[in-house]
Amino acid sequence: MSSEIGATIALPEPELLFSAERESYRDIHPLRGLARYGPYSNSFFVSNPIQIATIAPFGESHRLNEFMRDLDQSFRPTERTDYLPDWPGFSKVFGTRKAAADKSCRVELDRDLDELLRDSELPHLVLVERLVRAIQQIEAHRTAFDVLFVYLPERWGAAFRGVEDDFDLHDHLKAYTAAHAIPLQIVREGRALSYPCKASVMWRIGLALYAKAGGVPWKLADVEPDTAYIGLSYAVRPVETDKPRFVTCCSQVFDADGAGLEFIAYDADATEMQVQRDNPFLSRHEMFRVITRSMLLYRRRHGGASPRRVMIHKSTEFREEEALGCFDALPTCNEIDLVQVVGDVGWRGAKWDRDRKDPEKQLADRFPVRRGSLIGIGDREALLWIHGAVELNQRTHFQGGKSTPQPIKLVRHAGHGGWEDTARAALALSKMNWNNDNLYDTLPVTMSYAQVLARVLKRMPLLGSSAFHFRYFM
């Protein structure tokens, strides 16, 4: 196997599409594209207005109501000004209105909750019990709302996590609401209501609200047709739990244009799994089950047609048994790529340019390595800078503004050909997370979604055999 480092390939920034009818409605900047063209699903989105149910502390519903009204106001950014556009108002961006749901869907928590949380040795259990009770009250009127907003003040911060157990309030609430098909938006006081940059908050919450209500903000513009992208992630429950310890999570099965379908998840047979360093590996039979069910989701969306190419991402290596299970499940597929995506690597890079005055000399560039830089480091491995500098608004934009960007490592366990198609897909899929306002994630969405799903799924008591939709986990 060659260990020679190859030449650097510069991949272009992927474009996003903002209309199902007009191919020219595209932009590399997700928020600028929304502000210019509106969302991809503008012509077929049916929830108008989007009805919002609310849960708030006693006597504080007005704070959440004021925040919801702010979504209709315009704001100029005071941070990330090289990236964030002005927020013009929810209806102007998304072409649909939002409204408070019926009074039956607006609940305030008990008056004595602050005192109970202050006096309890286990405040997280008290808070989650009261919140779940309130959600159950609203759930009785499920047809009257589209998305549920829950306001959490910072004074309850001690109850957001358990001290000695694996408790996380966010994940626990998501697990409950996802199991009951309720899209949930948690509104933290410090991260939303009192956050200093209103434009940033409105872009984040507005985008999440639209996607959770079933809208499609954007899709990938230039894609290889008849391709399916699958992200695998495994969750391991604590040893002391009385539930099945292993959960196999298959993240959303993505179309070639990046549109997510439902995803499958189920408790795996512990007798057919191996664990090394807390990383579970599937047997050939279990992997066959996962990929077969994933393809059923794809074919249901595509009139029974199978993809020509399937690219499967996983954070751990593909063992031989797992690879064989994939091949068994995809007998008619022309191309199968099994790609390990390693997010934490020891590699770093710096960009150097020739000195204009003296071509024999090189000088360090003012900005980091460009996003989309690809370097082969062997027959089966390559480095891809998903995080890096981007030419944006006629300026160089570096997301985060500091640090040396770390590449991800792509390790090919099956497939052939050059690295460009594989890296181009990962780069494009890093722009398909509808749950934040950044230009991109530092991982392809196949991996970032899979991690979220696995974290929440291990807290769900029963997975059943039904498919889930990711908007309930956002």
Backbone torsions as a table, in degrees:
resi	resn	phi	psi	omega
1	MET	NA	132.2	-179.5
2	SER	-75.7	140.0	176.3
3	SER	-112.4	13.0	-177.6
4	GLU	-70.9	136.3	177.0
5	ILE	-82.4	126.4	-176.9
6	GLY	-81.8	177.6	177.7
7	ALA	-71.3	153.8	179.3
8	THR	-77.4	130.8	175.1
9	ILE	-107.6	131.8	-179.8
10	ALA	-101.7	108.4	179.1
11	LEU	-87.0	140.5	-179.7
12	PRO	-72.3	156.5	177.5
13	GLU	-68.6	124.7	-177.6
14	PRO	-64.1	142.3	176.9
15	GLU	-91.9	152.9	177.5
16	LEU	-112.3	149.6	-177.7
17	LEU	-108.6	134.1	-174.0
18	PHE	-119.3	20.9	176.3
19	SER	-156.7	140.2	175.8
20	ALA	-80.9	-9.7	-174.1
21	GLU	-117.3	-23.4	-175.6
22	ARG	-120.1	110.8	-179.0
23	GLU	-67.0	-21.7	-177.5
24	SER	-79.4	-10.6	-179.8
25	TYR	-82.6	79.9	-176.8
26	ARG	-141.9	155.7	-178.9
27	ASP	-163.7	152.5	174.6
28	ILE	-81.5	-17.8	-175.6
29	HIS	-99.2	114.0	-174.4
30	PRO	-62.5	-42.3	-177.1
31	LEU	-75.7	-38.4	176.3
32	ARG	-63.8	-38.6	177.2
33	GLY	-63.7	-41.4	177.4
34	LEU	-63.8	-42.8	-178.8
35	ALA	-65.4	-34.5	-178.3
36	ARG	-80.6	-44.8	-167.8
37	TYR	-115.5	-15.3	-172.0
38	GLY	82.8	178.2	-175.9
39	PRO	-79.0	160.2	-179.7
40	TYR	-57.2	-39.4	-174.6
41	SER	-90.3	18.9	-175.9
42	ASN	-55.8	-36.4	-173.9
43	SER	-83.3	-11.8	-178.0
44	PHE	-134.5	9.7	177.5
45	PHE	-73.8	132.0	-169.7
46	VAL	-106.7	-16.2	-176.4
47	SER	-84.7	95.3	179.2
48	ASN	-141.8	105.7	4.9
49	PRO	-84.0	163.7	171.1
50	ILE	-78.3	119.9	-176.9
51	GLN	-88.3	127.2	-175.1
52	ILE	-113.2	120.4	171.6
53	ALA	-87.5	155.6	-175.4
54	THR	-138.7	146.1	169.4
55	ILE	-129.6	129.3	-176.9
56	ALA	-142.9	160.8	173.1
57	PRO	-60.5	159.5	-178.6
58	PHE	-57.0	128.4	177.1
59	GLY	76.3	8.1	-175.7
60	GLU	-121.7	16.3	176.8
61	SER	-60.7	-30.4	-178.6
62	HIS	-61.5	-32.1	179.3
63	ARG	-66.4	-41.2	178.0
64	LEU	-70.0	-37.3	178.2
65	ASN	-64.6	-41.4	177.7
66	GLU	-63.3	-40.5	178.1
67	PHE	-62.4	-42.2	178.8
68	MET	-64.7	-36.1	177.2
69	ARG	-67.5	-34.7	178.3
70	ASP	-60.4	-26.8	178.6
71	LEU	-59.9	-23.7	179.5
72	ASP	-91.9	-2.7	179.3
73	GLN	-92.7	169.2	176.5
74	SER	-104.9	144.2	-178.5
75	PHE	-142.8	145.8	174.6
76	ARG	-99.6	141.4	-177.9
77	PRO	-70.6	146.0	174.1
78	THR	-116.2	3.1	175.4
79	GLU	-139.0	160.5	179.6
80	ARG	46.2	43.9	-174.3
81	THR	-65.7	-16.9	175.6
82	ASP	-78.9	-7.1	-176.6
83	TYR	-126.1	-48.6	-173.9
84	LEU	-72.7	125.7	170.7
85	PRO	-81.9	170.2	174.4
86	ASP	-61.2	145.3	173.2
87	TRP	-91.4	114.1	-175.1
88	PRO	-89.7	-5.7	-176.1
89	GLY	118.7	146.4	-172.5
90	PHE	-59.0	-50.5	-176.0
91	SER	-66.6	-30.7	178.8
92	LYS	-71.7	-32.3	179.2
93	VAL	-77.8	-47.7	-168.4
94	PHE	-104.4	-4.3	175.7
95	GLY	68.9	18.7	177.2
96	THR	-144.6	155.2	-179.2
97	ARG	-94.3	167.8	170.9
98	LYS	-129.3	155.3	-177.2
99	ALA	-153.6	155.1	174.1
100	ALA	-70.2	135.3	179.0
101	ALA	-69.8	176.3	179.5
102	ASP	-55.1	156.9	-178.2
103	LYS	-56.2	-30.3	178.9
104	SER	-64.7	-16.3	-179.0
105	CYS	-105.5	17.1	177.7
106	ARG	-124.0	110.2	-171.2
107	VAL	-122.4	139.4	170.2
108	GLU	-109.8	142.8	-179.2
109	LEU	-75.2	169.7	-174.0
110	ASP	-61.8	147.9	-179.2
111	ARG	-61.1	-33.7	-173.8
112	ASP	-89.8	9.2	-173.7
113	LEU	-64.1	-40.0	179.6
114	ASP	-58.9	-43.3	179.9
115	GLU	-66.3	-40.9	179.5
116	LEU	-63.5	-41.7	179.8
117	LEU	-66.7	-37.6	-178.7
118	ARG	-67.9	-35.4	-175.0
119	ASP	-91.9	-14.4	-174.2
120	SER	-82.0	143.4	173.7
121	GLU	-77.9	-19.6	179.1
122	LEU	-127.3	67.7	-174.5
123	PRO	-63.2	-28.3	-179.1
124	HIS	-65.2	-34.2	178.3
125	LEU	-72.1	-35.6	177.0
126	VAL	-65.0	-46.8	-176.7
127	LEU	-65.3	-46.0	-176.9
128	VAL	-66.8	-33.8	178.4
129	GLU	-64.7	-42.9	179.6
130	ARG	-68.1	-39.0	179.4
131	LEU	-67.0	-43.7	178.6
132	VAL	-62.6	-39.3	178.0
133	ARG	-61.3	-41.4	179.0
134	ALA	-66.7	-40.0	177.8
135	ILE	-62.4	-41.2	178.1
136	GLN	-61.6	-37.0	177.8
137	GLN	-63.3	-42.6	-180.0
138	ILE	-73.9	-32.8	-177.7
139	GLU	-59.6	-25.7	177.6
140	ALA	-63.3	-15.4	179.6
141	HIS	-118.4	39.4	-171.7
142	ARG	-56.9	-33.8	-177.5
143	THR	-74.6	-7.2	-175.6
144	ALA	-94.8	-1.6	-179.8
145	PHE	-145.7	160.2	-179.7
146	ASP	-105.3	-41.3	-176.6
147	VAL	-137.3	142.4	178.5
148	LEU	-105.2	125.7	174.4
149	PHE	-100.8	131.2	175.4
150	VAL	-121.1	120.9	-178.7
151	TYR	-94.4	126.0	178.7
152	LEU	-120.0	112.6	177.8
153	PRO	-74.8	154.6	-176.9
154	GLU	-67.3	-22.0	179.7
155	ARG	-65.7	-13.9	176.9
156	TRP	-95.1	10.9	-173.1
157	GLY	-54.7	-33.4	-179.0
158	ALA	-65.3	-18.4	-178.4
159	ALA	-97.6	4.0	-178.3
160	PHE	-79.1	-21.6	178.9
161	ARG	-138.1	149.0	174.5
162	GLY	-83.5	145.6	-176.6
163	VAL	-75.5	-43.1	-172.4
164	GLU	-112.6	-6.7	-178.8
165	ASP	-120.4	-179.0	-175.6
166	ASP	-89.9	47.2	-175.1
167	PHE	-95.3	135.4	172.8
168	ASP	-139.0	118.5	-174.1
169	LEU	-59.3	-44.6	179.4
170	HIS	-56.2	-51.7	-176.7
171	ASP	-68.2	-35.4	179.6
172	HIS	-64.9	-44.8	179.1
173	LEU	-66.5	-39.9	177.9
174	LYS	-62.6	-40.1	179.9
175	ALA	-62.2	-41.4	-179.6
176	TYR	-68.8	-49.4	-176.0
177	THR	-69.0	-34.5	177.6
178	ALA	-64.1	-40.5	178.8
179	ALA	-63.9	-21.8	-179.3
180	HIS	-110.1	15.1	175.3
181	ALA	56.2	46.7	177.8
182	ILE	-116.7	113.8	174.6
183	PRO	-68.3	127.2	-173.7
184	LEU	-119.7	133.1	171.5
185	GLN	-120.0	111.5	176.8
186	ILE	-84.6	125.8	-177.9
187	VAL	-110.9	102.1	178.9
188	ARG	-83.6	138.8	-179.3
189	GLU	-58.2	-49.5	-175.7
190	GLY	-70.8	-28.3	-176.9
191	ARG	-96.9	-7.2	-176.9
192	ALA	-135.8	-70.3	-172.0
193	LEU	-61.7	-41.1	-177.3
194	SER	-108.1	10.2	179.6
195	TYR	-67.8	134.2	-170.7
196	PRO	-65.8	-33.0	-177.7
197	CYS	-95.5	99.8	-177.4
198	LYS	-64.1	-37.5	-178.5
199	ALA	-61.6	-42.2	179.0
200	SER	-61.9	-44.8	-179.8
201	VAL	-63.1	-44.0	-176.8
202	MET	-66.9	-36.9	176.4
203	TRP	-64.6	-43.5	-178.1
204	ARG	-66.5	-50.3	-176.6
205	ILE	-71.3	-40.2	-179.9
206	GLY	-62.4	-44.2	178.6
207	LEU	-63.6	-44.2	179.7
208	ALA	-64.6	-41.3	179.7
209	LEU	-60.9	-45.5	-179.1
210	TYR	-63.9	-44.2	-179.2
211	ALA	-68.0	-39.5	-179.3
212	LYS	-69.0	-25.7	176.5
213	ALA	-80.2	0.2	177.0
214	GLY	105.5	4.4	-179.6
215	GLY	-80.8	160.6	177.2
216	VAL	-115.9	102.6	-176.9
217	PRO	-63.3	-46.3	-179.9
218	TRP	-158.7	166.4	171.9
219	LYS	-130.9	171.9	175.6
220	LEU	-76.0	139.7	-173.6
221	ALA	-83.8	-49.4	-174.6
222	ASP	-114.4	104.9	-173.7
223	VAL	-133.4	159.3	174.8
224	GLU	-81.5	119.7	-175.2
225	PRO	-67.5	160.7	175.5
226	ASP	57.7	38.0	178.4
227	THR	-120.2	139.0	175.8
228	ALA	-117.5	138.1	177.6
229	TYR	-115.8	129.4	-177.4
230	ILE	-124.8	136.5	175.2
231	GLY	-116.3	127.9	-179.1
232	LEU	-107.9	137.4	174.4
233	SER	-148.5	141.9	-178.2
234	TYR	-114.2	134.5	175.6
235	ALA	-107.6	140.1	178.1
236	VAL	-116.9	119.6	177.9
237	ARG	-75.8	158.7	176.9
238	PRO	-59.1	150.3	-176.9
239	VAL	-60.4	-34.9	-173.2
240	GLU	-78.0	-5.4	-177.9
241	THR	-70.1	152.5	176.4
242	ASP	-93.1	3.1	177.5
243	LYS	-91.3	163.8	174.6
244	PRO	-53.8	133.5	-170.8
245	ARG	-72.0	-31.9	-174.2
246	PHE	-104.3	136.6	171.5
247	VAL	-123.2	125.3	173.1
248	THR	-94.3	120.8	-178.2
249	CYS	-111.8	119.5	169.9
250	CYS	-101.1	116.0	-178.7
251	SER	-68.1	179.6	-177.9
252	GLN	-51.5	144.4	172.8
253	VAL	-89.9	113.9	-174.2
254	PHE	-93.3	140.6	171.0
255	ASP	-69.7	173.8	176.5
256	ALA	-61.5	-30.4	-179.1
257	ASP	-88.3	7.3	175.4
258	GLY	88.3	1.8	-179.5
259	ALA	-75.6	128.1	-176.9
260	GLY	-85.3	139.0	171.6
261	LEU	-96.5	-165.2	171.3
262	GLU	-69.3	173.7	174.7
263	PHE	-132.9	163.3	-179.2
264	ILE	-112.9	151.8	177.3
265	ALA	-157.1	140.8	177.6
266	TYR	-159.2	160.6	177.3
267	ASP	-73.8	121.9	-177.5
268	ALA	-80.7	157.3	177.8
269	ASP	-74.8	113.1	-176.3
270	ALA	-61.7	-25.5	-179.0
271	THR	-72.5	-15.0	-178.3
272	GLU	-110.2	18.5	-179.5
273	MET	-123.6	150.8	174.5
274	GLN	-119.4	147.6	-179.4
275	VAL	-126.7	127.5	174.0
276	GLN	-129.8	120.5	-180.0
277	ARG	54.0	44.2	179.3
278	ASP	67.8	8.9	176.2
279	ASN	-102.4	114.0	179.0
280	PRO	-80.2	147.3	175.3
281	PHE	-125.2	137.7	-175.7
282	LEU	-84.6	153.8	170.5
283	SER	-75.8	169.7	177.8
284	ARG	-59.2	-41.5	-178.4
285	HIS	-66.8	-43.1	-179.2
286	GLU	-66.9	-40.7	177.8
287	MET	-64.3	-38.7	176.7
288	PHE	-58.4	-43.0	179.8
289	ARG	-62.9	-45.1	-177.7
290	VAL	-62.0	-50.6	-175.7
291	ILE	-70.7	-36.2	178.2
292	THR	-61.2	-45.1	179.0
293	ARG	-68.1	-33.4	176.6
294	SER	-63.2	-41.0	179.5
295	MET	-69.2	-29.8	175.1
296	LEU	-62.2	-39.3	177.0
297	LEU	-63.9	-43.4	-180.0
298	TYR	-62.8	-47.3	-177.1
299	ARG	-66.5	-33.2	178.2
300	ARG	-63.0	-33.8	179.8
301	ARG	-79.2	-23.7	-172.7
302	HIS	-115.9	34.1	174.2
303	GLY	61.6	31.3	178.2
304	GLY	89.1	-6.1	-178.5
305	ALA	-78.0	144.8	177.7
306	SER	-97.0	153.4	178.3
307	PRO	-72.0	150.7	176.0
308	ARG	-76.9	-33.4	-178.5
309	ARG	-133.0	141.1	176.9
310	VAL	-127.2	127.1	177.0
311	MET	-116.6	120.9	-176.2
312	ILE	-112.6	124.9	179.1
313	HIS	-105.0	140.3	178.0
314	LYS	-150.3	145.2	-177.2
315	SER	-79.8	-21.3	177.4
316	THR	-107.0	168.1	-178.6
317	GLU	-64.7	155.9	172.3
318	PHE	-90.0	110.8	174.4
319	ARG	-69.8	161.6	-177.6
320	GLU	-57.4	-41.2	179.8
321	GLU	-63.4	-38.7	179.2
322	GLU	-67.6	-42.4	179.0
323	ALA	-61.9	-43.4	179.2
324	LEU	-63.1	-37.0	177.0
325	GLY	-63.0	-37.7	176.4
326	CYS	-64.4	-46.2	180.0
327	PHE	-62.9	-39.0	178.8
328	ASP	-60.7	-37.7	-175.7
329	ALA	-81.3	-12.5	-175.7
330	LEU	-126.4	56.6	-173.5
331	PRO	-68.6	-24.1	-177.4
332	THR	-102.6	3.7	-177.5
333	CYS	-80.4	131.6	-177.6
334	ASN	-72.2	-38.2	-177.1
335	GLU	-133.1	130.1	177.7
336	ILE	-126.8	119.6	178.8
337	ASP	-113.5	119.8	175.6
338	LEU	-107.3	110.2	-170.3
339	VAL	-124.0	121.5	173.5
340	GLN	-84.6	128.4	-179.8
341	VAL	-108.6	109.5	-177.2
342	VAL	-101.9	114.6	-174.8
343	GLY	-86.6	-22.8	-176.8
344	ASP	-116.1	100.0	-178.3
345	VAL	-124.7	162.7	-178.4
346	GLY	-85.4	-4.1	-176.7
347	TRP	-75.9	146.0	170.2
348	ARG	-139.4	164.4	179.2
349	GLY	-148.8	152.9	175.3
350	ALA	-129.7	146.5	-177.6
351	LYS	-94.9	131.1	178.5
352	TRP	-124.7	141.9	177.1
353	ASP	-123.9	156.5	176.2
354	ARG	-68.6	142.4	175.8
355	ASP	-70.3	122.9	-177.9
356	ARG	-62.1	-30.7	-178.7
357	LYS	-80.4	-29.6	-178.5
358	ASP	-138.2	95.5	-175.9
359	PRO	-58.5	-17.1	179.1
360	GLU	-78.3	-15.5	-178.9
361	LYS	-102.6	158.2	174.4
362	GLN	-126.9	145.0	-179.4
363	LEU	-124.1	147.8	176.1
364	ALA	-67.2	134.6	-179.7
365	ASP	-72.3	156.5	178.5
366	ARG	-72.1	-19.4	-176.3
367	PHE	-121.2	161.5	-178.9
368	PRO	-69.2	-179.5	175.9
369	VAL	-55.0	140.8	-178.0
370	ARG	-69.8	139.4	172.2
371	ARG	-60.8	137.8	-177.5
372	GLY	93.6	1.1	176.2
373	SER	-71.9	131.4	-175.4
374	LEU	-128.4	128.9	179.5
375	ILE	-133.1	123.0	173.1
376	GLY	-76.4	133.9	179.6
377	ILE	-121.3	24.8	179.5
378	GLY	155.7	-179.6	-178.8
379	ASP	-66.9	-30.1	-172.8
380	ARG	-118.5	1.8	-174.8
381	GLU	-133.8	147.9	176.2
382	ALA	-149.0	154.1	175.3
383	LEU	-105.7	133.5	179.4
384	LEU	-128.5	124.6	176.7
385	TRP	-87.3	91.5	172.4
386	ILE	-73.3	-35.7	175.4
387	HIS	-95.9	126.6	-178.9
388	GLY	175.2	-174.9	-177.7
389	ALA	-76.6	144.4	-178.5
390	VAL	-135.3	139.3	173.2
391	GLU	-78.5	115.3	-173.1
392	LEU	-144.5	131.3	179.0
393	ASN	54.9	38.9	179.9
394	GLN	60.4	22.8	175.7
395	ARG	-138.0	162.0	176.2
396	THR	-87.7	121.6	-178.7
397	HIS	-108.5	130.7	175.5
398	PHE	-123.8	107.9	-175.3
399	GLN	-60.4	127.1	-177.2
400	GLY	94.6	-29.7	172.4
401	GLY	76.5	-2.3	-179.2
402	LYS	-155.8	174.2	-179.4
403	SER	77.9	165.8	176.3
404	THR	-95.1	120.5	-175.7
405	PRO	-63.3	138.7	-179.0
406	GLN	-101.1	131.2	177.7
407	PRO	-77.2	163.9	165.7
408	ILE	-95.9	156.0	177.1
409	LYS	-108.1	129.4	175.8
410	LEU	-102.9	123.9	179.5
411	VAL	-118.4	118.8	-177.2
412	ARG	-90.6	118.8	177.2
413	HIS	-101.0	-12.9	172.9
414	ALA	-160.6	148.8	-176.5
415	GLY	116.8	170.6	-177.6
416	HIS	-151.0	177.3	-179.1
417	GLY	94.8	-173.8	-179.8
418	GLY	-73.5	177.2	-177.0
419	TRP	-89.2	-12.0	-170.0
420	GLU	-62.1	-46.7	-178.9
421	ASP	-63.2	-43.2	-179.5
422	THR	-63.3	-45.5	-178.8
423	ALA	-71.0	-37.1	179.5
424	ARG	-62.1	-39.4	178.5
425	ALA	-65.1	-44.7	179.3
426	ALA	-62.5	-40.9	179.8
427	LEU	-63.5	-44.8	-179.7
428	ALA	-66.3	-42.0	-177.7
429	LEU	-69.0	-14.9	175.6
430	SER	-72.7	-8.3	-179.2
431	LYS	-105.5	13.2	-174.0
432	MET	-108.5	20.5	175.3
433	ASN	-91.8	112.4	-178.7
434	TRP	-87.7	10.5	-175.8
435	ASN	-107.5	16.0	170.6
436	ASN	-152.3	172.4	-174.1
437	ASP	-106.7	15.5	-179.2
438	ASN	-77.0	164.3	175.3
439	LEU	-66.4	-32.2	-177.6
440	TYR	-163.1	164.0	168.3
441	ASP	-94.0	164.7	178.4
442	THR	-87.1	3.4	173.2
443	LEU	-135.9	153.6	171.1
444	PRO	-61.5	150.1	-173.8
445	VAL	-62.2	-24.8	175.0
446	THR	-57.6	-33.5	-179.8
447	MET	-91.7	-43.3	-177.7
448	SER	-66.0	-40.3	176.6
449	TYR	-66.8	-41.8	-178.0
450	ALA	-59.8	-38.2	179.6
451	GLN	-66.1	-41.7	177.7
452	VAL	-63.7	-46.1	-178.4
453	LEU	-60.4	-45.5	-178.3
454	ALA	-63.4	-38.4	-178.7
455	ARG	-65.0	-38.2	-179.1
456	VAL	-82.4	-39.7	-175.0
457	LEU	-61.3	-33.7	-177.7
458	LYS	-69.1	-10.5	177.3
459	ARG	-99.2	-1.1	179.2
460	MET	-88.7	131.8	-174.7
461	PRO	-68.9	-40.2	-177.5
462	LEU	-133.0	127.1	179.8
463	LEU	-93.2	-32.8	-179.6
464	GLY	65.4	-161.5	-177.3
465	SER	-115.3	-1.8	-177.6
466	SER	-77.4	154.3	175.3
467	ALA	-80.6	153.1	177.5
468	PHE	-109.9	156.4	171.7
469	HIS	-107.7	138.9	-171.7
470	PHE	-67.1	-22.6	-176.6
471	ARG	-62.9	-19.7	176.0
472	TYR	-79.3	-10.1	-177.6
473	PHE	-110.5	-6.0	-176.9
474	MET	-66.8	NA	NA
